[in-house]
Amino acid sequence: MPAHHVMAIDQGTTSTRCLVFDQRARLVAVVQREHRQHFPRPGWVEHDATEIWRNVDRIVPQALREAGIDASQVAGLGIANQRETTVLWDRHTGVPVGRAVVWQDTRTEDLVRELSALPGAERVRERSGLPLATYFSAPKVRWLLDHTPGLRERAERGDVLFGTMESWLIWNLTGGADGGSHVTDVTNASRTLLMNLSTLDWDDDLLAFFGIPRAMLPEIQPSAREHGVTRRVVPGLRIAAALGDQQAALFGQTCFDAGEAKCTYGTGSFLLMNTGTEPVSSRHGLLTTVAFQLDAEPAHYALEGSIAVTGSLVQWFRDALGLIRTAPEIETLARTVDDNGGCYIVPAFAGLFAPHWRSEARGLVVGLTSYVTKGHLARAVLEATAWQTREVVEAMNADSGLTTKALKVDGGMTPDHLLMQLIADVLDVPVMRPMLAETVSVGAAYAAGLAVGLWPDLRGLRRNWHRAAQWLPQMPAARREAEYANWRHAVRLSIDWGNRATRG
């Protein structure tokens, strides 16, 4: 039978899913398995890479069964993955060197501080587009090399391999210790602090700065191209794409041209803007990263802004304050009032992320009077996400010289119609949500289908994108700017409070 389906593996922070789509990008089957979160010490976050691999071994055949197809009907397989999470494993046995160090892990704080003081530290951002931070992979690799006896010598001999989660899965799927492909794609490589954004290759100076042997690194390849053929789990599948999860969401939202942007609203939120085929250095607290690369074509780059607290602010409102019983109730409560009653909430629970990057900032509620009700507080919670979005969009427009004309949205917060309307109001642009909510998986599937010719070109993929909802700006300009000025004042107070607390 003809191969008119495409499969996606979405290897996320809490679970791994396998999805099957047909040629019209309709979801045919989805299977999901969660994996354990390990917190052995404060600040440490780990995953068992072997457990995740076993989950893939189970869910891929099950997804095929539920779709009612076999491997011969799958044109290609795409993989999207949690970014920056670091796996080291033995090339000869396939056994991981301890558990994977997750992107949220902060054990490398002292190491990052030491590295930041070294000569040449400024070259890290210049070449990689990223700040020296615990978030990214290189400090995690260096920490493991420093703290595991004999590991550095094994790595220098090429006996130990490094990869982010897509590398680990591709290596295993294509044979593992029996000739598995050790590869990564440009989007994931761009999150390591080790890839030169201009050459799209590992940078010798950065490798020397972090003290990481080149022999342990995977080969960097375009996002959409054949990375190998599966020999395990379900033999014969063409692995035709790999992308980091946020880049996959950008691709799934069909943001193929410069100036197009998406935001994924979850516990925190990730806003990415396609900036075209030249990397744009940020002067406003954003990350420069690779958006995607199609085989034999120039890479597309993106600016990325991460907001630490969005959905988790709603959870705090529910769990810590007890003002609602379920997260969706916040919209109903916020609609009991017409405005915020002069109240603003800055959710700097652990500092402010983009575009401020002020770790000393602390959360605060300002403007309280006896007039303020829990409805006003609920509205202030939603407005905090909207204003933080505007800050990031303004930074992107300033850095890129482009103007965001619309924002495509996805993630768990997007069913909140009031929140989406507030975002449209504060940005003064349309906000659009797609029919298919699985944008990360769709992006991996689109890239794989494109690589194997299931879809002829990017225009064909755009035709698969269907709008489920749209919100148009309604707020008067004068009110928008007055409210934004109040928000910025609240942010300054948040930073000042943190500074005062630090000074004692």
WOVEN-V453468 format. One record per residue. RES is the residue in three letters. PHI is phi in whole degrees, 0 to 359 (999 if undefined). NEAR is the number of other C-alpha atoms within 8 Angstrom. Layout:
res,phi,near
RES,PHI,NEAR
RES,PHI,NEAR
//
This chain:
res,phi,near
MET,999,4
PRO,294,5
ALA,271,8
HIS,247,10
HIS,237,12
VAL,225,16
MET,245,13
ALA,229,15
ILE,254,14
ASP,251,14
GLN,267,13
GLY,260,10
THR,289,5
THR,248,8
SER,204,10
THR,237,15
ARG,234,14
CYS,237,15
LEU,234,15
VAL,240,15
PHE,240,14
ASP,267,11
GLN,293,10
ARG,264,6
ALA,63,8
ARG,271,7
LEU,286,9
VAL,258,9
ALA,204,11
VAL,214,11
VAL,229,11
GLN,223,9
ARG,222,9
GLU,277,7
HIS,233,11
ARG,288,7
GLN,259,8
HIS,249,8
PHE,234,9
PRO,291,7
ARG,215,5
PRO,303,5
GLY,86,8
TRP,265,13
VAL,225,13
GLU,226,13
HIS,234,12
ASP,270,10
ALA,298,10
THR,293,8
GLU,300,8
ILE,296,10
TRP,297,10
ARG,297,8
ASN,298,10
VAL,299,11
ASP,301,9
ARG,273,8
ILE,280,13
VAL,294,12
PRO,298,10
GLN,294,9
ALA,296,14
LEU,297,13
ARG,297,9
GLU,292,9
ALA,281,9
GLY,73,6
ILE,227,8
ASP,240,8
ALA,299,10
SER,293,10
GLN,264,11
VAL,257,13
ALA,288,14
GLY,192,14
LEU,239,17
GLY,246,16
ILE,237,16
ALA,243,17
ASN,211,12
GLN,302,12
ARG,272,11
GLU,73,13
THR,299,13
THR,247,15
VAL,239,15
LEU,242,13
TRP,213,11
ASP,281,12
ARG,298,11
HIS,271,6
THR,249,6
GLY,77,10
VAL,272,8
PRO,297,12
VAL,274,8
GLY,77,5
ARG,281,10
ALA,292,13
VAL,267,13
VAL,280,11
TRP,305,13
GLN,282,7
ASP,294,13
THR,241,9
ARG,297,8
THR,269,11
GLU,304,9
ASP,294,7
LEU,298,9
VAL,298,12
ARG,297,8
GLU,295,8
LEU,296,9
SER,296,8
ALA,272,7
LEU,280,7
PRO,301,5
GLY,90,7
ALA,298,11
GLU,294,7
ARG,290,8
VAL,299,14
ARG,291,11
GLU,302,8
ARG,266,10
SER,264,13
GLY,83,13
LEU,236,12
PRO,283,7
LEU,286,11
ALA,212,8
THR,296,13
TYR,304,9
PHE,267,14
SER,283,14
ALA,303,11
PRO,298,13
LYS,295,12
VAL,298,12
ARG,301,11
TRP,298,10
LEU,295,9
LEU,296,10
ASP,283,9
HIS,248,6
THR,244,7
PRO,304,7
GLY,78,6
LEU,291,11
ARG,298,9
GLU,297,7
ARG,295,10
ALA,293,13
GLU,294,11
ARG,280,8
GLY,84,10
ASP,277,11
VAL,242,13
LEU,250,14
PHE,248,12
GLY,195,13
THR,277,13
MET,298,13
GLU,293,13
SER,297,12
TRP,300,11
LEU,289,9
ILE,297,15
TRP,301,13
ASN,291,13
LEU,297,13
THR,266,14
GLY,134,13
GLY,61,11
ALA,297,10
ASP,265,5
GLY,84,7
GLY,296,12
SER,282,11
HIS,259,10
VAL,224,12
THR,220,15
ASP,250,12
VAL,297,15
THR,292,14
ASN,288,13
ALA,298,11
SER,287,14
ARG,254,12
THR,262,11
LEU,77,15
LEU,246,12
MET,263,14
ASN,280,12
LEU,296,13
SER,278,6
THR,270,5
LEU,58,9
ASP,225,8
TRP,300,9
ASP,261,9
ASP,300,6
ASP,293,6
LEU,291,13
LEU,300,13
ALA,293,8
PHE,299,8
PHE,273,10
GLY,70,7
ILE,244,9
PRO,292,9
ARG,297,7
ALA,299,9
MET,268,12
LEU,270,9
PRO,284,11
GLU,283,7
ILE,273,11
GLN,230,10
PRO,301,13
SER,294,15
ALA,254,15
ARG,192,13
GLU,286,11
HIS,262,12
GLY,143,10
VAL,242,12
THR,294,14
ARG,244,10
ARG,233,9
VAL,71,9
VAL,230,10
PRO,297,9
GLY,97,9
LEU,278,13
ARG,276,12
ILE,280,15
ALA,249,17
ALA,198,17
ALA,210,15
LEU,211,16
GLY,298,12
ASP,300,13
GLN,288,10
GLN,292,14
ALA,296,16
ALA,296,15
LEU,300,16
PHE,291,15
GLY,294,14
GLN,275,12
THR,55,10
CYS,272,13
PHE,270,8
ASP,247,8
ALA,301,10
GLY,97,12
GLU,277,14
ALA,220,14
LYS,223,15
CYS,227,12
THR,261,12
TYR,260,15
GLY,226,11
THR,305,9
GLY,244,12
SER,225,13
PHE,238,12
LEU,248,13
LEU,237,14
MET,238,14
ASN,292,16
THR,249,17
GLY,95,11
THR,265,8
GLU,237,7
PRO,293,13
VAL,250,11
SER,285,7
SER,264,10
ARG,252,6
HIS,231,10
GLY,80,11
LEU,253,14
LEU,261,11
THR,260,15
THR,214,15
VAL,273,15
ALA,278,13
PHE,185,15
GLN,218,13
LEU,275,13
ASP,308,9
ALA,68,5
GLU,244,6
PRO,298,7
ALA,288,11
HIS,259,13
TYR,251,16
ALA,216,15
LEU,261,15
GLU,232,12
GLY,235,13
SER,253,10
ILE,251,13
ALA,290,9
VAL,233,13
THR,228,14
GLY,299,12
SER,291,10
LEU,290,10
VAL,295,11
GLN,298,10
TRP,298,9
PHE,299,12
ARG,280,13
ASP,273,7
ALA,277,7
LEU,265,7
GLY,68,8
LEU,274,7
ILE,221,9
ARG,264,7
THR,227,7
ALA,303,9
PRO,298,7
GLU,295,9
ILE,295,11
GLU,294,13
THR,300,8
LEU,294,12
ALA,295,12
ARG,282,10
THR,284,7
VAL,232,10
ASP,264,5
ASP,204,7
ASN,272,12
GLY,65,7
GLY,85,8
CYS,254,13
TYR,227,15
ILE,241,13
VAL,254,11
PRO,273,10
ALA,273,12
PHE,295,8
ALA,223,9
GLY,87,12
LEU,252,15
PHE,273,11
ALA,302,11
PRO,267,11
HIS,275,8
TRP,52,9
ARG,243,9
SER,292,8
GLU,278,11
ALA,299,15
ARG,229,14
GLY,296,12
LEU,207,9
VAL,242,9
VAL,235,8
GLY,86,7
LEU,289,9
THR,223,5
SER,292,5
TYR,285,6
VAL,288,13
THR,250,7
LYS,295,8
GLY,296,12
HIS,297,14
LEU,297,14
ALA,299,13
ARG,294,15
ALA,296,12
VAL,299,12
LEU,292,10
GLU,297,12
ALA,300,13
THR,293,12
ALA,295,12
TRP,292,12
GLN,296,9
THR,299,11
ARG,299,11
GLU,302,9
VAL,290,13
VAL,298,10
GLU,298,8
ALA,296,12
MET,296,13
ASN,299,11
ALA,293,9
ASP,291,11
SER,270,8
GLY,74,6
LEU,259,10
THR,237,6
THR,290,11
LYS,263,8
ALA,198,10
LEU,234,13
LYS,269,12
VAL,234,13
ASP,205,14
GLY,108,9
GLY,293,8
MET,271,9
THR,290,12
PRO,292,5
ASP,282,9
HIS,295,8
LEU,295,8
LEU,300,13
MET,297,11
GLN,295,12
LEU,299,11
ILE,296,15
ALA,300,15
ASP,295,13
VAL,283,13
LEU,274,9
ASP,61,8
VAL,219,12
PRO,295,12
VAL,244,15
MET,231,13
ARG,245,13
PRO,281,14
MET,297,9
LEU,266,7
ALA,284,8
GLU,278,6
THR,293,13
VAL,296,15
SER,293,16
VAL,299,13
GLY,298,14
ALA,296,19
ALA,294,16
TYR,301,12
ALA,297,16
ALA,293,18
GLY,298,15
LEU,294,13
ALA,295,14
VAL,259,12
GLY,85,7
LEU,295,10
TRP,244,12
PRO,286,7
ASP,197,7
LEU,295,10
ARG,298,6
GLY,297,9
LEU,291,11
ARG,301,8
ARG,293,7
ASN,280,8
TRP,278,11
HIS,237,8
ARG,280,9
ALA,267,8
ALA,204,8
GLN,218,9
TRP,238,10
LEU,256,11
PRO,297,12
GLN,232,6
MET,287,8
PRO,301,6
ALA,301,6
ALA,297,6
ARG,293,8
ARG,303,11
GLU,287,8
ALA,294,8
GLU,294,8
TYR,295,10
ALA,299,8
ASN,297,8
TRP,299,10
ARG,297,8
HIS,295,8
ALA,298,12
VAL,297,9
ARG,298,8
LEU,296,8
SER,299,14
ILE,292,12
ASP,296,9
TRP,299,10
GLY,298,11
ASN,295,10
ARG,296,8
ALA,296,7
THR,295,7
ARG,287,5
GLY,76,4
//
